[in-house]
Amino acid sequence: MAARIALLAAPALAATLAAAVETAVWPPPSDIETRMHELQGVLSSREATVAQREAAREELSGLLKSPAGQARGRTADEKPTRPARSPLDPFPRFVRPAENPPIGPAPPMAHIEVVVPPRPIVMPSGSVAAPASHFAIDPRTGAVLHEIPGGYIDPRTGQVTPR
């Protein structure tokens, strides 16, 4: 019975010892810490190229991992691949004008001409005034009526006749 328990406990003990061996030492030794600061300087430098920054990122991520993580390598979610970008803008900054259709004679179109005879101006006395270009004449009295925006006005009396 004790042998069975020892046999079952052996894998658990081995896993615990393996985890203890693979733990990272923190803070890291001074030479590794100095190298981490150098890599951080490369990442923040304006003069660094894209390739230099990528190499510094790779090395720094390796130094920050535990020994087990360093042996395993990069995981799938560590640096996802980005889809390729088109070198052209999807929406150009200017739009080319449409091609003009050939201009020719316009096709005949049906149309209606509405001719409305002018409404007669009825004076308050009941007579109909005869309109002229900018004035009207009252046929009953012979008075000249001047045109205003809403109708005609008799300058002698000030009486307004609406249109």
Rosetta constraint file for C-alpha pairs under 8 A:
AtomPair CA 1 CA 5 HARMONIC 6.52 0.50
AtomPair CA 2 CA 6 HARMONIC 6.12 0.50
AtomPair CA 3 CA 7 HARMONIC 5.97 0.50
AtomPair CA 4 CA 8 HARMONIC 6.22 0.50
AtomPair CA 5 CA 9 HARMONIC 6.04 0.50
AtomPair CA 6 CA 10 HARMONIC 6.04 0.50
AtomPair CA 7 CA 11 HARMONIC 7.82 0.50
AtomPair CA 8 CA 12 HARMONIC 7.61 0.50
AtomPair CA 9 CA 13 HARMONIC 6.21 0.50
AtomPair CA 10 CA 14 HARMONIC 6.16 0.50
AtomPair CA 11 CA 15 HARMONIC 6.16 0.50
AtomPair CA 12 CA 16 HARMONIC 6.29 0.50
AtomPair CA 13 CA 17 HARMONIC 6.28 0.50
AtomPair CA 14 CA 18 HARMONIC 6.16 0.50
AtomPair CA 15 CA 19 HARMONIC 6.17 0.50
AtomPair CA 16 CA 20 HARMONIC 6.27 0.50
AtomPair CA 17 CA 21 HARMONIC 6.28 0.50
AtomPair CA 18 CA 22 HARMONIC 6.29 0.50
AtomPair CA 19 CA 23 HARMONIC 6.33 0.50
AtomPair CA 22 CA 66 HARMONIC 6.76 0.50
AtomPair CA 22 CA 67 HARMONIC 5.63 0.50
AtomPair CA 22 CA 68 HARMONIC 5.70 0.50
AtomPair CA 23 CA 66 HARMONIC 6.18 0.50
AtomPair CA 23 CA 67 HARMONIC 7.04 0.50
AtomPair CA 23 CA 68 HARMONIC 7.91 0.50
AtomPair CA 24 CA 65 HARMONIC 7.57 0.50
AtomPair CA 24 CA 66 HARMONIC 4.72 0.50
AtomPair CA 24 CA 67 HARMONIC 6.43 0.50
AtomPair CA 28 CA 32 HARMONIC 6.22 0.50
AtomPair CA 28 CA 33 HARMONIC 5.99 0.50
AtomPair CA 29 CA 33 HARMONIC 6.20 0.50
AtomPair CA 30 CA 34 HARMONIC 6.04 0.50
AtomPair CA 31 CA 35 HARMONIC 6.30 0.50
AtomPair CA 32 CA 36 HARMONIC 6.21 0.50
AtomPair CA 32 CA 63 HARMONIC 7.62 0.50
AtomPair CA 33 CA 37 HARMONIC 6.40 0.50
AtomPair CA 34 CA 38 HARMONIC 6.35 0.50
AtomPair CA 35 CA 39 HARMONIC 6.25 0.50
AtomPair CA 36 CA 40 HARMONIC 6.19 0.50
AtomPair CA 36 CA 60 HARMONIC 6.23 0.50
AtomPair CA 36 CA 63 HARMONIC 7.52 0.50
AtomPair CA 37 CA 41 HARMONIC 6.20 0.50
AtomPair CA 38 CA 42 HARMONIC 6.40 0.50
AtomPair CA 39 CA 43 HARMONIC 6.32 0.50
AtomPair CA 39 CA 56 HARMONIC 5.39 0.50
AtomPair CA 39 CA 57 HARMONIC 7.49 0.50
AtomPair CA 39 CA 59 HARMONIC 7.86 0.50
AtomPair CA 39 CA 60 HARMONIC 6.50 0.50
AtomPair CA 40 CA 44 HARMONIC 6.32 0.50
AtomPair CA 40 CA 56 HARMONIC 7.73 0.50
AtomPair CA 40 CA 60 HARMONIC 7.96 0.50
AtomPair CA 41 CA 45 HARMONIC 5.97 0.50
AtomPair CA 42 CA 48 HARMONIC 6.27 0.50
AtomPair CA 42 CA 52 HARMONIC 7.49 0.50
AtomPair CA 42 CA 53 HARMONIC 6.40 0.50
AtomPair CA 42 CA 56 HARMONIC 6.80 0.50
AtomPair CA 43 CA 48 HARMONIC 7.33 0.50
AtomPair CA 43 CA 53 HARMONIC 5.33 0.50
AtomPair CA 43 CA 56 HARMONIC 6.79 0.50
AtomPair CA 43 CA 57 HARMONIC 7.34 0.50
AtomPair CA 48 CA 52 HARMONIC 5.98 0.50
AtomPair CA 48 CA 53 HARMONIC 6.40 0.50
AtomPair CA 49 CA 53 HARMONIC 6.26 0.50
AtomPair CA 50 CA 54 HARMONIC 6.15 0.50
AtomPair CA 51 CA 55 HARMONIC 6.17 0.50
AtomPair CA 52 CA 56 HARMONIC 6.12 0.50
AtomPair CA 53 CA 57 HARMONIC 6.04 0.50
AtomPair CA 54 CA 58 HARMONIC 6.23 0.50
AtomPair CA 55 CA 59 HARMONIC 6.24 0.50
AtomPair CA 56 CA 60 HARMONIC 5.97 0.50
AtomPair CA 57 CA 61 HARMONIC 6.06 0.50
AtomPair CA 58 CA 62 HARMONIC 6.30 0.50
AtomPair CA 59 CA 63 HARMONIC 6.30 0.50
AtomPair CA 60 CA 64 HARMONIC 6.22 0.50
AtomPair CA 61 CA 65 HARMONIC 6.41 0.50
AtomPair CA 62 CA 69 HARMONIC 7.98 0.50
AtomPair CA 62 CA 70 HARMONIC 5.79 0.50
AtomPair CA 63 CA 70 HARMONIC 7.81 0.50
AtomPair CA 65 CA 69 HARMONIC 5.38 0.50
AtomPair CA 65 CA 70 HARMONIC 5.82 0.50
AtomPair CA 66 CA 70 HARMONIC 6.17 0.50
AtomPair CA 67 CA 71 HARMONIC 6.29 0.50
AtomPair CA 68 CA 72 HARMONIC 6.24 0.50
AtomPair CA 69 CA 73 HARMONIC 6.33 0.50
AtomPair CA 74 CA 78 HARMONIC 6.50 0.50
AtomPair CA 75 CA 79 HARMONIC 7.72 0.50
AtomPair CA 76 CA 80 HARMONIC 6.68 0.50
AtomPair CA 119 CA 163 HARMONIC 7.86 0.50
AtomPair CA 120 CA 128 HARMONIC 6.36 0.50
AtomPair CA 120 CA 129 HARMONIC 6.94 0.50
AtomPair CA 120 CA 130 HARMONIC 7.49 0.50
AtomPair CA 121 CA 128 HARMONIC 5.51 0.50
AtomPair CA 121 CA 129 HARMONIC 5.29 0.50
AtomPair CA 121 CA 130 HARMONIC 7.32 0.50
AtomPair CA 121 CA 131 HARMONIC 7.60 0.50
AtomPair CA 121 CA 161 HARMONIC 7.85 0.50
AtomPair CA 121 CA 162 HARMONIC 7.82 0.50
AtomPair CA 121 CA 163 HARMONIC 6.00 0.50
AtomPair CA 122 CA 126 HARMONIC 5.99 0.50
AtomPair CA 122 CA 127 HARMONIC 5.79 0.50
AtomPair CA 122 CA 128 HARMONIC 4.49 0.50
AtomPair CA 122 CA 129 HARMONIC 6.23 0.50
AtomPair CA 122 CA 161 HARMONIC 7.90 0.50
AtomPair CA 123 CA 127 HARMONIC 5.31 0.50
AtomPair CA 123 CA 128 HARMONIC 5.90 0.50
AtomPair CA 123 CA 129 HARMONIC 6.66 0.50
AtomPair CA 123 CA 138 HARMONIC 7.60 0.50
AtomPair CA 123 CA 161 HARMONIC 6.51 0.50
AtomPair CA 124 CA 161 HARMONIC 7.45 0.50
AtomPair CA 127 CA 138 HARMONIC 7.35 0.50
AtomPair CA 127 CA 139 HARMONIC 7.10 0.50
AtomPair CA 127 CA 140 HARMONIC 6.48 0.50
AtomPair CA 128 CA 138 HARMONIC 7.01 0.50
AtomPair CA 128 CA 139 HARMONIC 7.15 0.50
AtomPair CA 129 CA 136 HARMONIC 6.10 0.50
AtomPair CA 129 CA 137 HARMONIC 5.59 0.50
AtomPair CA 129 CA 138 HARMONIC 4.70 0.50
AtomPair CA 129 CA 139 HARMONIC 6.13 0.50
AtomPair CA 130 CA 136 HARMONIC 5.47 0.50
AtomPair CA 130 CA 137 HARMONIC 5.58 0.50
AtomPair CA 130 CA 138 HARMONIC 6.81 0.50
AtomPair CA 130 CA 139 HARMONIC 7.30 0.50
AtomPair CA 131 CA 135 HARMONIC 6.19 0.50
AtomPair CA 131 CA 136 HARMONIC 4.18 0.50
AtomPair CA 131 CA 137 HARMONIC 6.71 0.50
AtomPair CA 132 CA 136 HARMONIC 5.33 0.50
AtomPair CA 132 CA 137 HARMONIC 7.83 0.50
AtomPair CA 134 CA 146 HARMONIC 6.63 0.50
AtomPair CA 134 CA 147 HARMONIC 5.47 0.50
AtomPair CA 135 CA 144 HARMONIC 6.82 0.50
AtomPair CA 135 CA 145 HARMONIC 5.48 0.50
AtomPair CA 135 CA 146 HARMONIC 4.58 0.50
AtomPair CA 135 CA 147 HARMONIC 5.18 0.50
AtomPair CA 135 CA 152 HARMONIC 7.40 0.50
AtomPair CA 136 CA 144 HARMONIC 5.95 0.50
AtomPair CA 136 CA 145 HARMONIC 5.05 0.50
AtomPair CA 136 CA 146 HARMONIC 6.62 0.50
AtomPair CA 136 CA 147 HARMONIC 7.47 0.50
AtomPair CA 136 CA 152 HARMONIC 7.50 0.50
AtomPair CA 137 CA 142 HARMONIC 5.94 0.50
AtomPair CA 137 CA 143 HARMONIC 5.72 0.50
AtomPair CA 137 CA 144 HARMONIC 4.71 0.50
AtomPair CA 137 CA 145 HARMONIC 5.92 0.50
AtomPair CA 138 CA 142 HARMONIC 4.99 0.50
AtomPair CA 138 CA 143 HARMONIC 5.30 0.50
AtomPair CA 138 CA 144 HARMONIC 6.57 0.50
AtomPair CA 138 CA 145 HARMONIC 7.29 0.50
AtomPair CA 139 CA 143 HARMONIC 7.66 0.50
AtomPair CA 143 CA 154 HARMONIC 7.35 0.50
AtomPair CA 144 CA 154 HARMONIC 6.81 0.50
AtomPair CA 145 CA 152 HARMONIC 5.70 0.50
AtomPair CA 145 CA 153 HARMONIC 5.30 0.50
AtomPair CA 145 CA 154 HARMONIC 4.75 0.50
AtomPair CA 145 CA 155 HARMONIC 6.93 0.50
AtomPair CA 146 CA 152 HARMONIC 5.35 0.50
AtomPair CA 146 CA 153 HARMONIC 5.33 0.50
AtomPair CA 146 CA 154 HARMONIC 6.53 0.50
AtomPair CA 146 CA 155 HARMONIC 7.27 0.50
AtomPair CA 147 CA 151 HARMONIC 6.02 0.50
AtomPair CA 147 CA 152 HARMONIC 4.44 0.50
AtomPair CA 147 CA 153 HARMONIC 6.48 0.50
AtomPair CA 148 CA 152 HARMONIC 5.36 0.50
AtomPair CA 148 CA 153 HARMONIC 6.78 0.50
AtomPair CA 150 CA 162 HARMONIC 5.77 0.50
AtomPair CA 150 CA 163 HARMONIC 6.41 0.50
AtomPair CA 151 CA 160 HARMONIC 7.04 0.50
AtomPair CA 151 CA 161 HARMONIC 5.70 0.50
AtomPair CA 151 CA 162 HARMONIC 4.22 0.50
AtomPair CA 151 CA 163 HARMONIC 4.51 0.50
AtomPair CA 152 CA 160 HARMONIC 5.76 0.50
AtomPair CA 152 CA 161 HARMONIC 5.19 0.50
AtomPair CA 152 CA 162 HARMONIC 6.37 0.50
AtomPair CA 152 CA 163 HARMONIC 7.31 0.50
AtomPair CA 153 CA 158 HARMONIC 6.16 0.50
AtomPair CA 153 CA 159 HARMONIC 5.69 0.50
AtomPair CA 153 CA 160 HARMONIC 4.41 0.50
AtomPair CA 153 CA 161 HARMONIC 6.11 0.50
AtomPair CA 154 CA 158 HARMONIC 5.24 0.50
AtomPair CA 154 CA 159 HARMONIC 5.42 0.50
AtomPair CA 154 CA 160 HARMONIC 6.56 0.50
AtomPair CA 155 CA 159 HARMONIC 7.65 0.50
